[in-house]
């Protein structure tokens, strides 16, 4: 895996008698998008139950906890922090009681105008409990003078700038929304007589929901006893996050209307056509580099070998004591297969390189295992600029490609040759037109000007 930080995941259910179970399974399918914390809120006949905590989905939602979460409407969230610290107060969904009703919101993305919105609200007397931009949305919602929740949400979202896929919960409805740019995916499925909404379609498979469609950019979808109703925020152009295809989404998902698996495989094929170095075999960096490596090997007509074996039982708790020893933590996760690598010219395929430190350790491990030569292919262009739309990329100073040339990075990682997929190659590998994607982390051309932003800007 690359050194990227995950986005967040959303799941919502309406009209299913075992909503908490469906939400739990949905979050479990989406665990790859965030492992810091998770939460869930459901209601049954107007009675609300909720639970949230730090940790993985299976750690937070024990069978005893799930047993008490009764309801047929609910939303859930698993988090990787992109605004606000990793702490209990920032666990989502964020919920409040307002005029006798419980309201909740779950958010995937980042608001680039959060600082000005929060300052304006605080001047009007708003008191904030968290350091998340998500709480701003709730403050705006309860202040809106619009007559219905759908109208209030439309009013609120028209003031937001940036990336947001959102789920709103009320005791009698589920409302899903996407920003007009369509940065983050959000899918709609049919679950029995009810409905399910999730960040990726893989969440539907485990619960037996049927994929219907992707919410449109700018769409606000209300699901209640009257069925489905949609309205749209004004849109200009889309800016789908291309990293959803490169890294974030599971390969068995459909996002932005397309197969992640097929997109990732085509990235590998395109990289192979550009790749200038020889090799005897192709080795993926598990797991996100595996599908691109398969496409690469097929295009090059080279053997595809699992030369690095991932330990699937290494959890977050186990690895924490070893995090200061980066070499050991990398070895714990991935171990080279000496009999596959010995005496071979090995081409390893990474999905991306952020800082480069982890990749350097992996190359050293391959050489120690007997690899004769090591070449590296990366299935995206060099990452030179930070992301402000929901990916926790470090500052530009920490991005290795912002400071060094490809040749310098290759020498630092001790590879015999390094090649990144070109920007044109990456975009040509996508099934969607190139103008539909955000490529700001490669080009520095931001669809919405981010202004001054830091992850911890609301920390005290």
N, C-alpha and C positions, 0 to 999 in steps of 0.2 A: 504494500500500500504506500501511497505517497504521504507527505506530511501535511495534507490538507485537513482542515477542520470542517466538521459536518455542518449541515444546515439543521433545521428543526423539522418535526413531523406533526401532522394534524390527522385526526380521525373523528368523524361525527356520525351518529346514527339517529334516525327518526323512525318510529313506528315498528320497533322490534322488541319483543317481550324480554329478551335477554341482552339488552343494550350494553351493559357493562362487560359481559363476556365477549361480545363482538368488538367492542372498543379495545379490550385487553389484547385480543388476538391481532387486531389491526395494528396496535402500537408495537406488538412483538415483531410483526412483519416489517415495521418501519424503524426498528431499533438502530439500524445503521446510520440514520440521519441525526442521532443525538443520544448520548449515553450519560449525560450529567444528572438529569432528573426527569420525572414524569408525573402526570396528574390526570384525573378523570372526574367528571361531574355528570350525574344522571338525575332524572326525575321520574316519579310515578304518581299520577293523579295529583300533581301539584306539590308533592313532597320531594325535597331535594336531598341527595346524598353525594358526598364527595370524598376524595382521598388523594393525597399527593405526597411525594417524598423524594429525597436524593437517592440516586442509584438507577439500576437497570429495571426494566419493566417487570421481570419475574421476581426481582427482589422487593419492589415496592408493593406489588399487587399479589399478596399471598392468597391462597384459596379462602382463608377466613375473611380477608378484606373484601374480596369479590362477592362473597356470600351476602354481605350486608348492603352492597351497592345495587339496589333494586331500581329498575326504571325501564322505560321504553324510548326515552329521548336522552341524548347526552353528547358531550364532546370530550376529547382527550388530546394530550400533547406530550411529546417527548422532546427534550431540549438539549441543544448545544448553544451556549451563550454567545450571541453576537452583539447585543447591547445589554450592558449590565453584567454583574459578576455571577459566577457559579455559586449560588447560595440558596438557602431555603426560601427566603422572602421572594425570590425571583422565579419560583416554580410556577409553571402554567398548567391548566388554564387559570387566568386571573379572574376572580369572581367577587362580586359585591352583592349586598342586599339594598335595593332601592325601591322605596315606596311599597314595601311589603312583598317585593318579587326578587328572586335570585337571578342575577344576570352574570354571564361569563363570556370570556373571549379567549381564543387561542390564536397565536400568530406565528407565521413563518415568513421571515424577511427582515428588512431594516428600513426604518423611516429616516430619510436624509434631512428632513426639516423638524426632527424631534426636539432639538434644542430650543428653537424659536417657539414651537407650540407649547412646550412645557413652561418656558419662561412666562408666556402670556397667561397660561392657566394659573400659575403660582401668583401672579400679580392680582388675579381675580379671587384669590383665596383658596385655591385647590391645595390639598395636602396629599403628598405622594407617599405610598407605603413601600415602593420598590424602586429599583434603578433601571427598570426596563422601559423601552419606548412603548410597549404594549399597553401599559397602564394609561398612557395619554389617550389612547383610543376610548377607553371606558369613561374617562373624565369628560371627553367631548360628547360621548353618547348621552350621558345623563343630563348634560346641559342643553342638548338640542331641543328646540321647541316644536319639531315636526310631530305630527299626530300619531303615527304608528312606528313600530320598531324598524320596519323596512325603510320608512321614510327617514327616520333618525340616522340609520346606518348610511343611507345614500348621502345625507347631509354631511356626516362625519368624514366619510371616505373622500368626498370632494375636496377636503382640506389637507389630505395626506399626500406627501410626495415620497416616492421611493418604492420599495418592494414589499408587497403584503399579500399573502394568501391568508385568509381569516375564516374562523368559525365562531359564530355567535350562538349562545345558548340562552333560551328563555324557557320557563316551565312548560310552554306549549308549542314551541317552534324551534327549528334549526335553520340558521341563516349562514350561507357560505358566500365568500366574496374573494375576488382577485383584483389586483391593481390593474389599471388600464394598459400597462406595459406587458403584463403576463410573465413577470420574472420567474416566479415559482409555480410549479405544477399544482393542480387541484382537480381531482377526478370525481365523477358521480357514478354510483352503482345502485343496482336494485337488490335489496336484501329482503327476501320473503315478500311480505306485503308492504314493507317499508323501504327506506333508502339508506345508503351509506355514502359518505364523502370522505376522501382520504388524499393525502399528498401524492401517493403513487398507487397504481392499480394492483400491485402485488399484495396490498392489504386486503383486497377483495377476495383473492384466491383462497386464503386460509379460512375465511368465514363463509365461503360459498355464495358471495355476492356476485352479481353479473355486471360487468363493466358496461356502462351506457355511453358516457362521453366525458370529455374534458370541459370544465367550465371555461367560458370564453374570457379573454382579457377584459377587465372592467365589468364583468357580470356579477350581479348580486342576486343570489338564488335563495328564495324563501321556501321552506318545506314545512307544511303544517297540515291540519285536518282538511284543508281545501285542496291539497295536492302541491304541485310545483308552480312557482311563479318567478319570472326573471325580469330584471330591468338592467340597464347598462349605463355605466359611467362613460362619458365621452372618451374616445380613444383616438390616437394619431397613428402610432406605429407600435409594433411589438418589440420586445427586447428579452426574449427567452434566454435564460442562463444556459450557455452552452456546456457549463461544467456539470449540469444535471446529466447530460449524456456521457461526458468524459469520465466522471467519477462518482457523483453523489447517489444517483438513483440505482436501484437494484437492476441487474440485467434482465430479470423476468418481468419488469414493469413496462407499461406504455405511458409515456409522458409527452405532452405537447402533440398528442395524436400519433406518435411514432414509437416503434420498438427500440428500447434502450439496447438490447442485445445486438440487433442488426446494425444500429448506429455505431456501437463500440467495435464491432467486427470490421465494419467498413473503414473506421479510423485506422485500424491495424493494417488493412490492405493498402490504404493510401500511404501510410508510413513506409510500408515495404517497398512501394514503387519509388519512393524518394531516397531510401536508405542506401548509402554509398559503400558500406563495409561488408566484407565477407564473413561467413560463419558456418559452423557445422550443425548447430542446433539452436532452437529458440526456447527461451525459458521465461515464463511470466513471473512478475512480482505478484503473488497472491494478495487479495483476490481481485481487486479492481482492474489489474492489468491483464487478467487471464483471457478475456474475450478478445481484446485487441491483439494479444500475442497469438491467439489462434488464427485470426484473420491474417496477421503478418506471416505466420508460418505457411499457411495455405498459399498465399500470394507468392512467396519465395520458394515454395516447394521444398521446405526444410522440415526436419523432424521437430515436432512440438513435444518438449519434455518438461516434466515437473521436477526441475532441478533444485527448487526451493520448496520445502514442505512447511506448511503453516501449522502451528499448534493451535487447534480450535478451542482448547480448553483453558487458554490463558485469558483470564478476566481482568477487569480494571483493578480489582482489589489485589490480585496477586502481583501485578506488574508494578504497583506503586512503590514498594521498597527499593526497586531497582532502577527507577526512572533517572536518577542522577548518574548512573552508569549506563550511558546510552548504548555502548557496544554490547553489554550484556542483555539489555532490554530488547535490542534488535535480534540477538541470537535466540532469546527465549521465544520470540514470535515466529521466526523463520530459521530453518536449519537446512544447509546445503546437502545434496545427495552426491557424495564423492564419486560413486561408481558411474554416475551419469555425466559428471563434469570433467573428470580427470583426462587431461591431454586434449581437450576440445576447445575450439574457438566458439565461445558462447555469446549469443546475442540475447541480452535481457531487455524486456519491455516493461517500462514504467508508464503509468497514466499521466504523471506530472511530477515536476520537481519544484519544491518551494524553497527550502533552505539548503538542501543538498547534503546535509550531514548524515541522514539516514541512508541515503543512496551510497555515500562513500563507504560506510561500514559494510553494506551488503556486497559491494564490489570486492572489498578486502576479504570478506568471508568466502567469496567464490574463488578467489585466487588461492587462498589457503586450502581450499578443498581440491585444488589441482587443475583448475581451468587454465588452459594454455594462453588464451587471449580473451578479453572481455570487452564487448561492444554494447552500447546502450542506445535503445530507441525510445523516444518519449512521444506518446500519442496525442500531444497537444503542443502548441508553440510555447516559447519561454514566457513565464509569468513575470511581468515587469512592474505591474501596478496593483495597489491594494483594491479590494472589493468593498463597496459601501452598501451593497444590496442584499446582505444576508449570508455571506461567507466570511468566516473569521480568518481572512488572510492577514498576515502580519503587516507591519508598516513597510514602506518601500525599502527602507534601509535593511530590512531582514530578508528581502527577496533576493536570492543569489543572482538571478538573471538581470536584476536591475543594476547590479554592480560589476558584473563580469561578463565577458564574451563567452560564446559557446565553447571555444577552444580552451579558455581559462577554466571554465567549469569542468570540462572533461579532464584536464590535467589535475585539478584539485580532487576529483573523484577517482583518479588513477585508472580510467578506462582507456582502451586502445583507440576508441572512436566513439563520439557522442553525436547523435542527430535528433533534433526536435522536428516534429511534424510542422510544416509551414502553415501559416494562417490561411492561405488559399487552399492548401490541401485539407485542412480541418473542415473548412466551410463547404468544400466540394463533397466531402464525405457525408454531410448531413442530407437527409431526405427533404428537409424544409429549405426554402430560399434563404440565402445567406443574410439578407437584410432583416430577417426576423429575429436574429440573435444579438445578445449583448456580448461584446468581445473586449470590454473595457480593461480587463486585467491583462490583456495582451497588448492593447493599442494605446491605452490611456484616454480613449474617446468615450467619455461617460454620457449616456443618454440623458441623465438628469444630473446637473451639477451638484456634487455632494456637499460642498462647503466645508466648514470645520467640523470634523467628527472623530471621536475616539470611542472605543468600546466602553470605557469606564467614565464617560463624561458626566453621568448622573450619580457616581459614587461619592459618598461623603466621608 
